[in-house]
Amino acid sequence: MTDSPPSPSALALVAAARAAMHHAHAPYSRFAVGAAVRLTDGAIIQGSNFENASYGLSLCAETVAIAAANAQGRLADIEAIAVAGGAIAASGRIGGSAIITPCGRCRQILNEAEQMAGRTLSILCAGAEGDAVQQHSVAGLLPHAFGPANLGITSGFARAAVESRDA
Ligand SMILES: [Zn+2]
């Protein structure tokens, strides 16, 4: 983890995550989370947490954003993701400067994205407000991960899928 001052592009990605946070469907936890994936061409794809009345089916913002990138055929192009969130007050305001980090399930999803992208992803974590941003790596968040490589699947698999689609 690094606490060095975030770059302008990192701050822009955190801002995009915070914007997505406001679209959270989180009536049960009352905790809104937004995520924003940056692709190699600078495009940004957002996600927000999407809860369900059955609770266990709820989707995290990071998972939604990465799946959305995949749905656009861009899984192999992910280079960074920001996540931000905070509690929803009775007024509807989302606040709190405590930094949030991806849950265990999302760390596994991030590992999948990193291995399919074939590059080290930058994971930016922030609260709903405030200037503090932590930068993490997938390896730091999920050491000794089990991933596609353990099954003989490499980043070339995702690229081949895209190329066959475009052919
Ligand atoms: Zn999660």
Residues whose N, C-alpha, C, O or C-beta is under 5 A from the ligand:
A	BS01	ZN	C60 P102 C103 R105 C106
